[in-house]
Amino acid sequence: MLQTAVADEWFKVADVGVPLEGPAFDRIGDLIFADAGSGRILRVTAERRLTTVVPENALGLGGLAVHKDGRIYAAGAGDFRRGSIVSVAADGSDMATVVSLDAGYVPNDLVFDRLGGFYFTDFRGSSTDPKGGVYYVAPDRKTVVPVVPNLAMANGVALSPDGRTLWVTEFSRNLLHRIELADATTPTPFGTAVAYHFVGPAPDSMRVDGDGNVYVAMYGQGRVLAFNPQGIPIGQVLLPGREEGHNLRSTSMAIRTGSDELFIVTNDGDGGRGSTIFRSKAFAKAATLYSHR
């Protein structure tokens, strides 16, 4: 029997079904996230005041990560044929292209390592035509190296606290991959495995806590599944209303640094409950998020 928690509503973002993505805490402890429908990056302060960081655009911004220098990096799916990765200052100014449209990827999510390089997922392909994968962008931003090729709509990506285990979700084939790394771009011999086969719709983005537990948002299920560092399921967080078909489009989550608070973003489509951020407890004993920033 899995440990089960039920999340509480923390902040109503909109009364309509805005596709929320990519929550992350910035350097001052505010929660930033994306409206993937309009490309906006939004911020909720500790006082629960909503502001816009990046206005509406055509980049399709979704997955977010915060660099150690405070800049926000955003994966943009574009038109889902070609996308890009950009960075902006903490206030949304000074947008710079990190991975261009011409590279041909459809970036979905990203995570930094200790060195300041980052991994990103390429959300291309289908269950029968795996064109996506996971790539590493070096700290100098001059090289992009494939790490895990031939994935069907690679979606979530996360790193263990020691940076030696890379986790990836495959949206179109319902898989959780566990990859042991010899270095930033090389899996160890016999180090790649499918740790878990999901049932139903569909693994989306993920995060890792300070104990190395892995949290996967289940899009279409209104819940988050938690796994231990070996990929064994240990718990789940359910969103209110899911039994009646509400709040099912759970895409991602963030863990507040220095706490055991888990913040989950979702939207209710045309179900009438809009777009909401829910809060629950994480399963880490240490109650901290290891952040590769």
C-alpha positions as CSV (number, residue, x, y, z in Angstrom):
1,M,0.0,0.0,0.0
2,L,1.5,3.3,-1.1
3,Q,1.8,6.2,1.4
4,T,-0.9,8.6,0.2
5,A,-1.4,12.3,0.9
6,V,-4.1,14.6,-0.4
7,A,-2.9,18.1,-1.5
8,D,-4.6,21.3,-0.4
9,E,-5.4,24.3,-2.7
10,W,-2.7,26.9,-2.2
11,F,-3.3,29.5,-5.0
12,K,-5.9,29.8,-7.8
13,V,-4.0,31.1,-10.8
14,A,-7.0,31.5,-13.2
15,D,-10.7,30.6,-13.4
16,V,-10.1,29.0,-16.8
17,G,-7.9,26.0,-17.8
18,V,-4.6,27.7,-18.4
19,P,-1.8,25.0,-19.0
20,L,0.6,25.6,-16.1
21,E,4.1,24.2,-16.3
22,G,7.6,24.3,-14.9
23,P,7.3,25.6,-11.3
24,A,10.6,26.5,-9.6
25,F,11.7,28.6,-6.7
26,D,13.8,31.6,-7.5
27,R,16.7,33.0,-5.4
28,I,14.4,35.1,-3.1
29,G,12.0,32.2,-2.5
30,D,9.2,33.2,-4.9
31,L,7.5,30.5,-7.0
32,I,7.9,31.0,-10.8
33,F,6.0,29.0,-13.3
34,A,4.9,29.1,-16.9
35,D,1.6,29.5,-18.8
36,A,2.6,27.2,-21.7
37,G,-0.4,28.3,-23.7
38,S,0.7,32.0,-23.9
39,G,4.4,31.5,-23.2
40,R,4.2,33.8,-20.2
41,I,6.4,33.3,-17.1
42,L,4.6,34.2,-13.9
43,R,5.6,34.7,-10.3
44,V,3.8,34.2,-7.0
45,T,5.3,35.9,-4.0
46,A,5.3,34.6,-0.5
47,E,2.3,36.9,0.1
48,R,0.6,35.1,-2.8
49,R,0.7,38.1,-5.1
50,L,0.7,37.1,-8.8
51,T,2.9,39.1,-11.2
52,T,4.1,38.6,-14.8
53,V,7.9,38.1,-15.4
54,V,7.8,37.5,-19.1
55,P,4.8,38.6,-21.1
56,E,2.9,36.7,-23.8
57,N,5.1,35.4,-26.6
58,A,5.3,32.7,-29.3
59,L,8.1,30.6,-27.7
60,G,5.8,28.2,-26.0
61,L,7.8,28.4,-22.7
62,G,7.2,25.6,-20.3
63,G,9.9,23.9,-18.3
64,L,11.9,26.3,-16.1
65,A,15.1,26.2,-14.0
66,V,17.0,28.8,-12.1
67,H,20.8,29.1,-12.6
68,K,23.0,29.9,-9.6
69,D,23.4,33.4,-10.9
70,G,19.7,33.9,-10.6
71,R,18.8,33.9,-14.3
72,I,15.8,31.9,-15.3
73,Y,16.2,29.3,-18.1
74,A,13.1,28.3,-20.0
75,A,12.4,25.5,-22.4
76,G,10.2,26.6,-25.3
77,A,8.4,24.0,-27.4
78,G,7.6,26.6,-30.1
79,D,5.2,25.1,-32.6
80,F,6.1,21.5,-31.5
81,R,8.2,21.1,-34.6
82,R,11.0,23.4,-33.6
83,G,11.6,25.1,-30.3
84,S,14.3,26.9,-28.3
85,I,15.8,27.5,-24.9
86,V,16.1,31.0,-23.6
87,S,17.3,32.7,-20.5
88,V,16.2,35.9,-18.8
89,A,17.2,38.0,-15.8
90,A,15.2,37.4,-12.6
91,D,13.0,40.4,-13.5
92,G,12.3,39.0,-17.0
93,S,14.6,41.4,-18.8
94,D,17.6,40.7,-21.0
95,M,16.3,37.6,-22.9
96,A,19.0,35.6,-24.5
97,T,18.8,32.5,-26.8
98,V,20.7,29.5,-25.4
99,V,19.6,26.8,-27.9
100,S,18.2,28.2,-31.1
101,L,15.2,27.2,-33.3
102,D,17.7,26.1,-36.0
103,A,19.0,23.3,-33.8
104,G,15.8,21.4,-34.5
105,Y,14.8,20.3,-30.9
106,V,11.5,20.7,-29.2
107,P,12.7,21.4,-25.6
108,N,10.3,20.4,-22.8
109,D,12.1,20.5,-19.5
110,L,15.6,21.1,-18.0
111,V,17.8,20.7,-14.9
112,F,21.1,22.1,-14.0
113,D,24.1,20.1,-12.7
114,R,26.7,21.3,-10.2
115,L,29.0,22.7,-12.9
116,G,26.3,25.0,-14.3
117,G,25.7,22.9,-17.4
118,F,22.2,21.5,-17.9
119,Y,20.2,18.6,-19.3
120,F,17.1,19.1,-21.4
121,T,14.5,16.8,-22.9
122,D,13.6,16.8,-26.6
123,F,9.8,16.3,-26.9
124,R,9.7,14.8,-30.4
125,G,8.4,11.6,-31.8
126,S,5.7,9.2,-30.8
127,S,5.3,5.7,-29.3
128,T,6.2,4.1,-32.6
129,D,8.6,6.7,-33.8
130,P,11.0,7.7,-31.0
131,K,12.8,10.8,-32.3
132,G,13.4,12.6,-29.0
133,G,16.0,12.3,-26.3
134,V,18.0,13.9,-23.5
135,Y,20.8,16.3,-24.3
136,Y,23.5,18.1,-22.2
137,V,24.5,21.7,-22.7
138,A,28.0,22.4,-21.3
139,P,28.6,25.3,-18.9
140,D,30.2,27.3,-21.7
141,R,27.0,27.0,-23.7
142,K,29.0,26.1,-26.8
143,T,28.2,22.4,-27.1
144,V,25.1,20.3,-27.1
145,V,25.8,16.5,-26.6
146,P,23.2,13.7,-26.8
147,V,23.1,11.6,-23.6
148,V,20.0,9.4,-24.1
149,P,18.7,9.1,-27.7
150,N,15.7,7.4,-29.3
151,L,13.0,8.4,-26.8
152,A,9.3,8.9,-27.5
153,M,8.5,12.4,-26.4
154,A,11.1,12.7,-23.7
155,N,9.5,14.9,-21.0
156,G,10.7,15.2,-17.4
157,V,14.3,15.2,-16.4
158,A,16.0,15.3,-13.0
159,L,19.3,14.6,-11.3
160,S,20.1,12.8,-8.0
161,P,21.6,14.8,-5.2
162,D,25.1,13.6,-6.0
163,G,24.6,14.3,-9.7
164,R,25.4,10.7,-10.7
165,T,21.9,9.5,-11.6
166,L,19.8,11.0,-14.3
167,W,16.1,10.4,-14.4
168,V,13.9,10.8,-17.5
169,T,10.3,10.2,-18.3
170,E,9.1,9.1,-21.7
171,F,5.6,10.5,-22.2
172,S,4.6,8.5,-25.2
173,R,5.8,5.1,-23.9
174,N,4.9,5.6,-20.2
175,L,8.4,4.9,-19.0
176,L,10.7,6.1,-16.2
177,H,14.4,5.8,-17.1
178,R,17.2,5.6,-14.5
179,I,20.6,6.4,-16.0
180,E,23.8,6.1,-13.9
181,L,26.4,8.6,-15.2
182,A,30.2,8.0,-15.6
183,D,30.5,11.7,-16.4
184,A,28.1,14.5,-17.5
185,T,27.4,12.9,-20.9
186,T,28.3,9.2,-20.6
187,P,26.1,6.5,-19.0
188,T,28.1,3.8,-17.1
189,P,28.3,0.3,-18.5
190,F,25.1,-1.5,-17.6
191,G,23.9,1.8,-16.0
192,T,20.8,2.4,-18.0
193,A,17.5,0.8,-17.0
194,V,13.7,1.3,-17.2
195,A,12.9,1.6,-13.6
196,Y,9.1,1.8,-13.9
197,H,6.3,1.2,-16.4
198,F,3.4,3.5,-15.8
199,V,-0.2,2.6,-16.4
200,G,-2.7,5.1,-18.0
201,P,-1.9,8.6,-18.9
202,A,1.1,9.8,-18.8
203,P,4.4,10.7,-17.0
204,D,5.2,14.4,-17.2
205,S,7.8,16.5,-15.4
206,M,9.7,15.4,-12.3
207,R,11.8,16.7,-9.3
208,V,14.2,15.1,-6.9
209,D,14.3,15.8,-3.1
210,G,17.3,15.9,-0.7
211,D,17.0,12.2,0.0
212,G,17.1,11.3,-3.7
213,N,13.4,10.5,-3.9
214,V,11.9,11.1,-7.4
215,Y,8.5,12.8,-7.9
216,V,6.7,12.4,-11.2
217,A,3.6,14.4,-12.2
218,M,1.0,12.2,-13.8
219,Y,-0.7,14.2,-16.6
220,G,-4.3,13.0,-16.9
221,Q,-4.4,11.4,-13.5
222,G,-4.4,14.4,-11.0
223,R,-1.6,13.0,-8.9
224,V,2.1,12.8,-8.3
225,L,3.9,9.5,-7.8
226,A,7.0,9.3,-5.6
227,F,9.9,6.8,-6.0
228,N,12.9,6.0,-3.9
229,P,16.4,6.4,-5.3
230,Q,16.3,2.9,-6.8
231,G,13.0,3.6,-8.6
232,I,10.7,1.7,-6.3
233,P,7.3,3.5,-5.7
234,I,7.0,4.8,-2.1
235,G,4.0,7.2,-2.2
236,Q,1.6,9.4,-4.0
237,V,0.0,12.8,-3.7
238,L,-3.6,13.1,-4.9
239,L,-5.2,16.3,-6.1
240,P,-8.7,17.1,-4.8
241,G,-11.5,16.5,-7.3
242,R,-9.7,13.8,-9.2
243,E,-12.3,11.1,-8.4
244,E,-14.9,13.4,-10.1
245,G,-12.6,14.0,-13.1
246,H,-11.3,17.4,-12.0
247,N,-7.7,18.8,-11.8
248,L,-6.4,15.9,-13.8
249,R,-3.9,17.8,-15.9
250,S,-1.1,17.7,-13.3
251,T,2.1,18.6,-15.2
252,S,4.9,19.4,-12.7
253,M,5.9,20.4,-9.2
254,A,8.5,22.2,-7.1
255,I,9.8,21.6,-3.6
256,R,10.5,24.7,-1.6
257,T,14.2,24.8,-0.6
258,G,14.7,24.1,3.1
259,S,11.2,22.7,3.6
260,D,9.1,19.6,3.0
261,E,6.5,21.6,1.0
262,L,5.6,20.2,-2.4
263,F,3.8,22.6,-4.8
264,I,1.9,21.0,-7.7
265,V,0.6,22.8,-10.8
266,T,-2.5,21.6,-12.7
267,N,-5.4,22.8,-14.7
268,D,-9.0,21.5,-15.1
269,G,-9.4,22.0,-18.8
270,D,-13.0,22.8,-19.5
271,G,-14.1,21.2,-16.2
272,G,-14.8,24.5,-14.5
273,R,-12.2,24.6,-11.8
274,G,-9.6,26.6,-13.6
275,S,-5.9,26.4,-13.0
276,T,-4.5,25.9,-9.5
277,I,-1.4,25.4,-7.5
278,F,-1.8,22.8,-4.8
279,R,0.5,22.2,-1.8
280,S,1.3,19.0,0.1
281,K,4.1,17.4,2.1
282,A,7.0,15.7,0.3
283,F,8.3,12.3,1.5
284,A,12.0,13.2,2.2
285,K,13.3,12.5,5.6
286,A,15.7,15.4,5.2
287,A,12.9,17.6,3.9
288,T,15.1,19.6,1.5
289,L,15.3,19.8,-2.2
290,Y,18.8,19.3,-3.7
291,S,19.0,22.0,-6.3
292,H,21.5,21.8,-9.2
293,R,21.7,25.5,-9.9
